[in-house]
Each structure stands twice: as structure tokens, then as C-alpha cells.
Amino acid sequence: MSRRRLVAALAAVAAVAGGGAAVTALGSPGEQQAVADPGLPPATVPLTRGDLSDSSRQDGTLGHLGERKINAGPAGTLTWLPPAGSTVARDGRLYEVDGAPVRLMYGAEPMYRTLKTGDKGKDVRQLEENLAALGYVGFTVDEEYTAKTAAAVKRWQKSHDLKRTGTVGPDALVFAGSAVRVKAAAAAPGDRVAPGGPVLTVTGSERVVRFKVPVADAGLAKAGTAVVVQLPDGSRAPGKVSSVGKTASAGDDPQDRTPKIDVTVSFDAPEKVTGIDQSPVTVDLTGETRKGVLSVPVNALLALPGGGFGIQVVENGTARDVKVELGMFGQGRVEITGSGLREGMKVGVPSA
């Protein structure tokens, strides 16, 4: 490769690392045609016109959303725990102490006090939202625990054969953001637990994929970006990027200290996704499509003496440099525009 072709290729790669978008190659660039004349480039490829689409393939890991600890509300002896891998939904048994179930409700606020008539706060609204979702209505969903709220609580208690007190606290309820999947037990039936003592480790019930991308490629994995995940059984499941980390880290691989950020993918139909946690998967990110653009291999670029980039066009046994503007990069190709360019032109490239 000539010095100016090497400089151009390195500069092009640097442009991509600085935030250029990735593109899908336009099929086969065609057979390279050897050029015998030493005054011409060693080989040529045709200038190709077609559609370019952002794409990137990443290695990911199948798992579940989030992880948190469930700590005991009441003191006593653990008498029942759900098996690992099971899912607990709203109003389901999460664990039992002294034979009394502690049930799951949805919400971000922790169950830190016993709620009763006259109490006010976000945790009151959260409880009322759950009661209403379960069909125990007759009150206004707000931040005030009224006599009508207490009446709904009594109906809920009656349905579970509990003492109808009209009050409810950490001895009966745990709040989590959604249904949870039991990852592991932190204790065993028969163990004594104290309030705040560890009972379970849970995750969200939704299947997700996590992977890392170099900081320079973060633009390819913006929240909302469409993806297709190839699962361990060979099936493919559509989804989208649901979150992108804000902090970069070099990771644990001593051979690759490139700063990377965490990306999480949610499936469009998570209930249809199966597979063992920590299974490897591949993630195809898709994005913008540009119709009918010209592109060449990146190694066809030349660094022009006056600055900028060009390509070497070979016509009628002679070669000439043509200045070009660069567009999208990816998978060894680059989109170009410039005066007099047309599909099928022969463009000089190194022989190796």
C-alpha cells in the first residue's frame, strides 16, 4: 500500500472512531482486476451504487432485568421460599415467616411502615394503585389513607384468610417494580430471620440482553435503536435498545482495555424468549438506510496533497485522482460523493 493510501485509510478509520456511523457493505465489491502497467494502481474495483444501512454485530449475554435483595419484614422462622427460577407476580407469595405469607405488590417505594387510616404519602398511593389493580376499589387513588382505603384493605385481607385489621405493613407486603424472578435464596426454611435480614435475591421477570460497545461506537446503540437477537437455539427475536450506560470502563480483559459502555436490549415479545441465563447471543443493531449511494472500499481512499480525500479513477489506460466527500463508514466501505462519479467506474486499490 502506498504511503498516501495508508495515511488515507488510517485517517478514515480515525474518522469512524470519532463518531462516524457504521454501514452495511453493498454486497460483493466485484472481482479485483489486476493492472499490469506500473504507472497504474495494482488493482481496481468497480464504484458501486446501492442502499447503505447502519449495522453492527455485537456479542451479548442473555439474562434478566435488574437484580435486588429481598429482606425480611417480620421476625421469625422462615417456613416457605419459592424455588429458584420461579416468577412471582402481583399479590403472589414471596416468602413465609411463621406460616404467614409475605406478598408482592408493585411500586418503587419500599414498604417501610405499617399503613393506617390518616397516613399520607407516596407509599399510600402505591398501595391504593395495587388494591385497585386487584379489584379492591371504592376509594380515590391518592396519597391519603382513608376509611375507604382501610375497607378495601379489609376485603383484601379477607380474601387471603388474614385478620381484618384494615392496616397493612412490612409483615405482609413487599414492593418491587414489577413481577420478579427468583434467582437464589439467601436463607432456607427453618432459618430464623430478623427484620432486614436477607431472604432472597431476585431479578426482573423480563428477559433482556446485555453487551458492551466501545465509547467511539456509542452512537450505534442509542436508546430505541432496533435490534435482532440471535438466541442460543438459533431463532431470531426482534427488540430494541432500552438503556445505554453513562459511565465507561475498560473491562476485565487485559488484552482489550478499550473504554466501553453497557447496553441493555429489551425484547418486543419477552414472554416468547427462552434460554439459560448467561447464554451467549449475538445482537444485530440496525438503523438508518440511505438509498442509492455510491461506495468504495475504505482502502481505495487517497490522502490528497492539498488536504481532504480522493480516489484514483482508472479510465482508458490512465489514472487520475478525483476529490471526494466522505459519508457513512462501516464494514470496510465508505460512502462517497464527488464531481463526475458514476456507478461502474474502476477505482484503484492496493493489491493486498
C-alpha positions as CSV (number, residue, x, y, z in Angstrom):
1,M,0.0,0.0,0.0
2,S,1.4,3.5,-0.9
3,R,2.1,5.9,1.9
4,R,-0.7,8.3,0.9
5,R,-3.2,5.4,0.7
6,L,-2.1,4.1,4.1
7,V,-2.5,7.7,5.5
8,A,-5.9,7.9,4.0
9,A,-7.0,4.6,5.3
10,L,-5.8,5.4,8.8
11,A,-7.5,8.8,8.7
12,A,-10.7,7.2,7.6
13,V,-10.6,4.7,10.4
14,A,-9.9,7.6,12.8
15,A,-13.0,9.4,11.4
16,V,-15.1,6.4,12.2
17,A,-13.7,6.1,15.7
18,G,-14.5,9.8,16.3
19,G,-18.2,9.0,15.9
20,G,-18.9,8.2,12.2
21,A,-21.9,5.9,11.6
22,A,-21.5,2.3,10.6
23,V,-22.9,0.9,7.3
24,T,-23.6,-2.4,5.8
25,A,-21.4,-3.3,2.8
26,L,-23.2,-3.3,-0.6
27,G,-22.8,-6.9,-1.4
28,S,-19.7,-8.1,-3.2
29,P,-17.5,-5.2,-4.4
30,G,-16.7,-7.3,-7.6
31,E,-13.6,-9.0,-8.6
32,Q,-10.4,-7.1,-8.3
33,Q,-8.9,-6.6,-11.7
34,A,-5.1,-6.7,-11.9
35,V,-3.4,-3.8,-13.7
36,A,-0.1,-4.6,-15.3
37,D,1.1,-1.1,-16.1
38,P,3.4,0.0,-13.2
39,G,2.1,3.6,-13.6
40,L,-1.4,2.5,-12.6
41,P,-2.7,1.1,-9.3
42,P,-2.0,-2.6,-8.7
43,A,-5.7,-3.5,-8.8
44,T,-9.1,-1.9,-9.3
45,V,-12.7,-2.4,-8.1
46,P,-15.9,-1.0,-9.5
47,L,-17.6,2.0,-7.9
48,T,-20.8,0.6,-6.6
49,R,-24.3,2.2,-6.1
50,G,-26.8,0.7,-3.7
51,D,-28.6,1.1,-0.4
52,L,-26.5,1.5,2.8
53,S,-27.9,0.7,6.2
54,D,-26.4,1.2,9.6
55,S,-25.5,-2.1,11.2
56,S,-23.2,-3.5,13.8
57,R,-23.0,-7.1,15.2
58,Q,-22.2,-7.4,18.9
59,D,-21.7,-10.3,21.3
60,G,-24.1,-10.2,24.2
61,T,-25.4,-12.3,27.1
62,L,-28.9,-13.4,27.8
63,G,-30.2,-12.7,31.3
64,H,-32.9,-10.9,33.3
65,L,-33.6,-7.3,34.0
66,G,-32.1,-5.9,37.2
67,E,-31.2,-7.6,40.5
68,R,-32.1,-6.8,44.1
69,K,-32.2,-8.3,47.5
70,I,-35.5,-9.1,49.3
71,N,-35.0,-8.6,53.1
72,A,-37.3,-9.9,55.8
73,G,-40.1,-7.7,57.1
74,P,-41.2,-9.7,60.1
75,A,-39.0,-11.6,62.6
76,G,-39.5,-15.3,63.0
77,T,-38.8,-18.6,61.3
78,L,-38.8,-19.0,57.5
79,T,-41.4,-21.6,56.7
80,W,-41.5,-21.4,52.9
81,L,-39.5,-20.0,50.0
82,P,-40.2,-20.1,46.2
83,P,-37.8,-22.2,44.1
84,A,-35.1,-20.6,42.1
85,G,-36.2,-19.7,38.6
86,S,-39.9,-19.2,39.6
87,T,-41.7,-16.0,38.9
88,V,-43.8,-14.1,41.4
89,A,-46.4,-11.6,40.2
90,R,-48.6,-9.1,42.0
91,D,-50.2,-10.5,45.1
92,G,-48.2,-13.7,44.9
93,R,-46.4,-15.3,47.8
94,L,-42.8,-14.2,48.0
95,Y,-41.9,-16.0,51.2
96,E,-43.5,-17.1,54.5
97,V,-42.5,-16.4,58.1
98,D,-44.1,-18.4,60.9
99,G,-46.6,-19.7,58.3
100,A,-47.8,-16.2,57.3
101,P,-47.2,-15.3,53.6
102,V,-45.5,-12.0,52.7
103,R,-46.9,-11.0,49.3
104,L,-45.5,-9.0,46.4
105,M,-47.0,-5.6,45.3
106,Y,-45.7,-3.3,42.5
107,G,-44.0,0.0,43.2
108,A,-40.8,1.9,43.7
109,E,-41.4,2.9,47.3
110,P,-40.2,0.4,49.9
111,M,-42.7,-0.9,52.5
112,Y,-41.1,0.8,55.5
113,R,-44.1,1.3,57.8
114,T,-47.5,0.0,58.8
115,L,-50.1,2.0,56.9
116,K,-53.3,3.0,58.6
117,T,-56.1,5.5,58.4
118,G,-54.8,9.1,58.4
119,D,-51.4,8.3,56.9
120,K,-50.3,10.2,53.8
121,G,-47.5,9.7,51.3
122,K,-46.4,8.1,48.1
123,D,-46.4,4.7,49.7
124,V,-50.2,5.2,50.3
125,R,-50.8,5.9,46.7
126,Q,-48.7,2.9,45.7
127,L,-50.7,0.6,47.9
128,E,-54.0,2.0,46.6
129,E,-52.9,1.6,43.0
130,N,-52.2,-2.1,43.7
131,L,-55.5,-2.6,45.5
132,A,-57.4,-1.0,42.6
133,A,-55.4,-3.2,40.1
134,L,-56.6,-6.3,42.0
135,G,-60.2,-5.1,42.0
136,Y,-60.5,-3.9,45.6
137,V,-62.0,-0.5,44.8
138,G,-64.4,2.1,46.4
139,F,-61.8,4.7,47.3
140,T,-60.0,7.5,45.4
141,V,-56.4,6.6,44.4
142,D,-54.4,9.4,46.1
143,E,-51.8,9.9,48.8
144,E,-54.3,9.7,51.7
145,Y,-55.2,6.5,53.6
146,T,-58.9,7.0,54.3
147,A,-61.5,4.8,55.9
148,K,-62.4,3.7,52.4
149,T,-58.8,2.6,51.8
150,A,-59.0,0.7,55.1
151,A,-62.2,-1.0,54.0
152,A,-60.5,-2.1,50.7
153,V,-57.6,-3.5,52.7
154,K,-60.0,-5.5,54.9
155,R,-61.5,-7.0,51.8
156,W,-58.0,-7.9,50.6
157,Q,-57.2,-9.4,54.0
158,K,-60.4,-11.5,54.0
159,S,-59.6,-12.9,50.6
160,H,-56.3,-14.2,52.0
161,D,-57.8,-15.5,55.3
162,L,-56.0,-12.8,57.2
163,K,-57.2,-10.9,60.3
164,R,-59.3,-8.0,59.0
165,T,-57.4,-5.1,60.7
166,G,-57.6,-2.5,57.9
167,T,-53.9,-1.8,58.4
168,V,-51.0,-3.3,56.4
169,G,-47.2,-3.3,56.8
170,P,-43.9,-4.9,56.1
171,D,-45.0,-8.1,57.8
172,A,-47.5,-8.7,54.9
173,L,-46.2,-6.9,51.8
174,V,-43.0,-6.2,49.8
175,F,-42.9,-3.7,46.9
176,A,-40.9,-4.3,43.7
177,G,-41.1,-2.5,40.3
178,S,-42.8,-5.4,38.6
179,A,-43.0,-9.2,38.7
180,V,-39.8,-10.8,39.9
181,R,-37.9,-13.9,39.1
182,V,-36.2,-15.8,42.0
183,K,-32.5,-16.0,41.3
184,A,-31.3,-17.5,44.6
185,A,-32.3,-18.0,48.2
186,A,-30.2,-16.2,50.9
187,A,-31.7,-18.4,53.6
188,A,-33.5,-21.7,54.0
189,P,-36.8,-22.8,55.5
190,G,-36.2,-23.3,59.2
191,D,-33.8,-20.4,59.5
192,R,-34.5,-17.6,61.9
193,V,-34.7,-14.2,60.3
194,A,-34.8,-10.7,61.8
195,P,-36.3,-7.6,60.2
196,G,-34.0,-6.5,57.4
197,G,-32.2,-9.9,57.2
198,P,-31.6,-11.3,53.7
199,V,-34.2,-13.8,52.3
200,L,-34.0,-13.8,48.5
201,T,-32.1,-12.5,45.5
202,V,-34.5,-11.7,42.7
203,T,-34.3,-10.1,39.2
204,G,-37.0,-8.7,37.0
205,S,-39.0,-11.3,35.2
206,E,-38.3,-9.8,31.8
207,R,-35.6,-11.4,29.6
208,V,-33.0,-8.9,28.4
209,V,-29.6,-9.0,26.6
210,R,-26.6,-7.0,27.8
211,F,-23.5,-6.2,25.8
212,K,-20.7,-3.6,25.7
213,V,-19.7,-1.3,22.9
214,P,-16.6,0.9,22.6
215,V,-17.3,4.5,23.6
216,A,-16.5,5.6,20.0
217,D,-19.3,3.4,18.7
218,A,-21.9,4.5,21.3
219,G,-23.9,6.3,18.6
220,L,-24.8,3.0,17.0
221,A,-26.6,1.9,20.2
222,K,-28.9,4.8,21.1
223,A,-32.0,4.1,23.2
224,G,-34.8,3.0,20.8
225,T,-32.4,1.5,18.2
226,A,-34.0,-1.6,16.6
227,V,-32.1,-4.8,17.0
228,V,-32.4,-8.5,16.2
229,V,-31.0,-11.0,18.7
230,Q,-29.9,-14.5,17.6
231,L,-30.7,-16.8,20.5
232,P,-28.9,-19.9,21.6
233,D,-31.4,-22.2,19.8
234,G,-30.7,-20.4,16.5
235,S,-34.0,-18.4,16.5
236,R,-34.1,-14.7,16.0
237,A,-36.1,-12.3,18.2
238,P,-36.6,-8.6,17.5
239,G,-36.1,-5.9,20.2
240,K,-34.7,-2.5,20.9
241,V,-32.0,-0.8,22.9
242,S,-33.7,0.1,26.2
243,S,-30.8,1.7,28.1
244,V,-27.3,2.9,27.5
245,G,-24.8,3.3,30.3
246,K,-23.4,6.7,31.1
247,T,-20.1,5.5,32.6
248,A,-17.3,3.9,30.5
249,S,-15.0,1.2,31.9
250,A,-12.0,-0.7,30.4
251,G,-13.5,-4.1,31.4
252,D,-11.7,-7.2,32.7
253,D,-9.9,-8.3,29.5
254,P,-6.2,-7.5,29.8
255,Q,-5.9,-7.8,26.0
256,D,-8.5,-5.2,25.4
257,R,-8.5,-2.1,27.5
258,T,-10.7,-0.1,25.2
259,P,-13.2,2.0,27.2
260,K,-16.7,0.6,26.8
261,I,-20.2,1.3,27.9
262,D,-23.0,-1.1,28.9
263,V,-26.0,-1.5,26.7
264,T,-29.3,-3.3,27.5
265,V,-31.7,-4.7,25.0
266,S,-35.4,-5.4,25.7
267,F,-37.3,-7.9,23.5
268,D,-40.5,-7.0,21.7
269,A,-42.1,-10.2,23.0
270,P,-40.1,-11.2,26.0
271,E,-42.6,-13.9,27.0
272,K,-41.5,-15.9,23.9
273,V,-37.8,-15.8,24.7
274,T,-36.3,-18.9,26.3
275,G,-32.8,-19.9,27.2
276,I,-30.5,-20.3,30.1
277,D,-29.2,-17.2,31.9
278,Q,-25.8,-16.1,30.9
279,S,-26.1,-17.8,27.5
280,P,-24.1,-16.1,24.7
281,V,-26.1,-14.4,21.9
282,T,-25.4,-12.1,19.0
283,V,-27.1,-8.7,18.6
284,D,-27.6,-7.1,15.2
285,L,-28.2,-3.3,15.5
286,T,-30.0,-1.7,12.7
287,G,-30.7,1.9,11.9
288,E,-30.7,4.5,9.1
289,T,-30.9,3.4,5.5
290,R,-29.5,5.6,2.7
291,K,-30.9,4.8,-0.8
292,G,-28.8,4.6,-3.9
293,V,-25.5,5.9,-2.7
294,L,-22.0,5.3,-4.2
295,S,-19.4,3.5,-2.1
296,V,-15.9,2.1,-2.3
297,P,-13.7,0.0,0.0
298,V,-12.0,2.2,2.6
299,N,-8.6,1.3,1.3
300,A,-9.4,3.0,-2.0
301,L,-9.2,6.4,-0.3
302,L,-6.2,8.6,-1.0
303,A,-4.9,11.5,1.1
304,L,-4.7,14.4,-1.3
305,P,-1.7,16.8,-1.2
306,G,-3.9,19.8,-0.7
307,G,-5.9,18.1,2.1
308,G,-9.0,16.0,2.1
309,F,-9.6,12.7,0.4
310,G,-9.8,11.3,-3.1
311,I,-10.0,8.1,-5.1
312,Q,-7.9,7.1,-8.1
313,V,-10.2,6.6,-11.2
314,V,-8.8,4.4,-13.9
315,E,-10.1,5.0,-17.5
316,N,-8.8,4.3,-20.9
317,G,-5.5,3.1,-19.5
318,T,-4.8,6.1,-17.4
319,A,-5.3,7.0,-13.8
320,R,-6.5,10.3,-12.3
321,D,-7.2,11.5,-8.7
322,V,-10.7,12.6,-8.0
323,K,-11.5,14.5,-4.8
324,V,-14.5,13.1,-2.9
325,E,-16.5,13.9,0.2
326,L,-16.9,11.1,2.7
327,G,-20.2,9.9,4.1
328,M,-21.0,6.8,6.2
329,F,-18.4,4.2,7.1
330,G,-18.6,0.6,8.0
331,Q,-17.5,-3.0,7.4
332,G,-14.6,-1.9,5.2
333,R,-16.6,0.5,2.9
334,V,-17.3,4.3,2.8
335,E,-19.9,6.3,1.1
336,I,-18.5,9.0,-1.3
337,T,-19.8,11.9,-3.4
338,G,-17.9,13.9,-5.9
339,S,-17.9,15.5,-9.4
340,G,-18.2,13.1,-12.3
341,L,-18.6,9.9,-10.3
342,R,-20.8,7.2,-11.7
343,E,-21.6,3.6,-11.0
344,G,-19.2,1.1,-12.6
345,M,-16.1,3.3,-12.7
346,K,-12.9,1.4,-12.0
347,V,-11.2,2.7,-8.8
348,G,-7.7,1.9,-7.8
349,V,-7.0,-0.2,-4.7
350,P,-3.8,-1.8,-3.3
351,S,-3.3,-5.4,-4.4
352,A,-3.0,-6.5,-0.7
